Amino acid sequence: MSAALQVTAFGLALLSTLFLLLATCTDCWMVNADDSLEVSHKCRGLWRECVTNMQDGVRTCDQYDSILADHPVKIVVTRTLMIMADLLAGLALATLVLGLDCITFLKEDPCVKLKMCYGAGVILGAGSILGLVGSVWYAVDVYMERAMLVSHNIFLGVHYDFGWSCWLGMAGSTGCFVASVLLTCCLY
């Protein structure tokens, strides 16, 4: 029972960590599309902004200025939280691999292996909370930006949606949290 739970938690943690890494690296956190003309599709990410022409499929991307340049708070905070979540999830995966029952490392001391799994669950939980806060922070800021434009009657047929990177970050964080709960609460 314990080995099956460990392997399930490891698989979920691995998939969720990949989701977090993809969300951090990709560039479609906010979609800004023009409803009336449907000529272009703009994705804004943490590292660059890309515009895709819907008629011919040409995609052009503009890198943001240097990382040290002035950026909006939502980008800086989300970058920081997502990178920290990636690092913690990676550390948790490395610790979890060594703590799995099916790995021969420290096979003679199962108590230490169990503590390693528990520690991996705690680290994974901390990473999941950081990733979820970063993803939700960005999503709330996108919503507030849209609401501000609507309230000032500046809404010109442009809509703001959460991009697939934002949803991927939320899914990865949620999966890491579930894996953390499996490792910390259900393993004993």
C-alpha positions in Angstrom: 0.0 0.0 0.0 2.8 2.4 1.0 4.8 1.7 -2.1 1.8 2.2 -4.4 1.0 5.5 -2.7 4.6 6.7 -3.0 4.7 5.8 -6.8 1.3 7.5 -7.3 2.5 10.7 -5.5 5.8 10.6 -7.5 4.0 10.3 -10.8 1.6 13.2 -9.9 4.5 15.3 -8.6 6.6 14.7 -11.7 3.7 15.6 -14.1 2.8 18.7 -12.0 6.4 19.8 -11.9 6.6 19.6 -15.6 3.4 21.7 -15.8 5.0 24.3 -13.5 8.2 24.4 -15.6 6.2 24.8 -18.8 4.1 27.5 -17.4 7.2 29.4 -16.3 8.9 29.1 -19.6 6.0 29.7 -22.0 4.6 33.1 -23.1 0.9 32.9 -23.1 -0.2 34.0 -19.6 -2.7 36.6 -20.8 -4.5 36.6 -24.1 -5.5 39.9 -25.6 -7.6 39.4 -28.7 -9.7 41.8 -30.8 -13.3 40.5 -30.9 -14.5 42.6 -33.8 -11.8 42.0 -36.5 -10.2 38.8 -35.4 -7.0 39.8 -37.2 -4.4 39.1 -34.6 -4.0 37.1 -31.4 -1.7 38.5 -28.7 -0.2 36.5 -25.9 1.6 38.2 -23.0 3.9 36.1 -20.9 6.5 36.5 -18.2 9.4 36.9 -20.6 8.0 38.2 -23.8 4.9 39.2 -25.8 3.9 37.5 -29.0 1.5 38.5 -31.7 0.1 35.9 -34.1 -1.5 37.1 -37.3 -4.7 35.0 -37.7 -4.8 35.2 -41.5 -1.3 33.9 -42.4 -0.2 32.4 -39.1 2.9 34.5 -38.8 4.0 34.9 -35.2 6.3 37.6 -34.0 7.6 37.9 -30.5 9.1 40.9 -28.7 11.4 40.1 -25.8 11.0 42.3 -22.7 13.9 44.5 -21.8 16.6 43.2 -19.5 15.5 41.3 -16.5 16.9 44.2 -14.4 14.7 46.8 -16.2 11.5 48.2 -14.7 8.6 45.8 -15.2 5.1 45.8 -13.9 4.8 44.3 -10.4 2.6 41.4 -11.6 5.4 40.2 -13.9 8.2 40.5 -11.3 6.2 38.8 -8.6 4.9 36.1 -10.8 8.4 35.4 -12.2 9.9 35.2 -8.7 7.1 33.0 -7.3 7.1 30.6 -10.3 10.9 30.2 -10.3 10.9 29.5 -6.6 8.1 27.0 -7.1 10.1 25.3 -9.9 13.2 25.0 -7.7 11.3 23.7 -4.7 9.4 21.2 -6.8 12.6 20.0 -8.4 14.3 19.6 -5.0 11.2 17.7 -3.7 11.4 15.3 -6.7 15.0 14.6 -6.1 14.4 13.9 -2.4 11.3 11.8 -3.2 13.2 9.7 -5.7 15.8 8.8 -3.0 13.0 8.1 -0.5 11.0 5.7 -2.7 10.8 2.1 -1.4 11.6 0.8 -4.9 15.0 2.6 -4.9 17.8 0.7 -3.3 19.3 3.8 -1.7 19.3 3.4 2.2 17.4 0.1 1.8 18.4 -1.0 5.3 16.9 2.0 7.0 13.2 2.4 6.1 12.6 5.0 8.8 15.0 7.4 7.0 13.4 6.7 3.7 10.0 7.5 5.2 11.3 10.7 6.6 12.7 11.6 3.2 9.3 11.1 1.6 7.7 13.2 4.3 10.3 15.9 3.8 9.7 15.8 0.0 6.0 16.3 0.7 6.6 19.3 2.9 8.9 20.9 0.3 6.5 20.1 -2.5 3.7 21.7 -0.5 5.7 24.9 -0.1 6.5 25.0 -3.8 2.8 24.4 -4.7 1.7 27.3 -2.5 4.2 29.6 -4.2 3.2 28.5 -7.7 -0.5 28.9 -6.9 0.0 32.3 -5.4 2.0 33.4 -8.5 -0.6 32.1 -10.9 -3.5 33.5 -9.1 -1.8 36.8 -8.5 -1.3 37.2 -12.3 -4.9 36.1 -13.1 -6.4 38.5 -10.6 -4.2 41.3 -12.0 -5.4 40.5 -15.5 -9.0 40.6 -14.3 -8.5 43.9 -12.5 -6.8 45.4 -15.6 -9.9 44.4 -17.7 -12.3 45.7 -15.1 -10.5 49.0 -14.9 -10.7 49.5 -18.7 -14.5 48.6 -18.6 -15.2 50.9 -15.7 -13.4 53.8 -17.5 -15.3 53.1 -20.8 -12.0 52.4 -22.5 -13.2 48.9 -23.5 -12.9 48.9 -27.3 -13.9 45.3 -28.1 -10.7 43.9 -26.8 -11.0 41.2 -24.3 -8.5 39.8 -21.8 -8.5 36.1 -21.1 -6.2 33.9 -19.0 -3.8 32.2 -21.3 -3.0 28.5 -21.3 0.3 29.2 -19.4 -1.7 30.6 -16.5 -4.0 27.6 -16.4 -1.0 25.3 -16.7 0.6 27.0 -13.7 -2.6 26.6 -11.7 -2.9 23.0 -12.7 0.7 22.2 -11.9 0.5 23.9 -8.5 -2.7 22.1 -7.6 -1.2 18.7 -8.7 1.9 19.4 -6.5 -0.4 20.2 -3.6 -2.3 17.0 -4.0 1.0 15.0 -4.2 2.1 16.8 -1.1 -1.0 15.9 0.8 -0.6 12.2 -0.3 3.0 12.2 1.0 2.5 14.1 4.2 -1.0 12.9 5.4 -1.7 9.6 3.8 1.8 7.9 3.8 1.8 7.1 7.5 
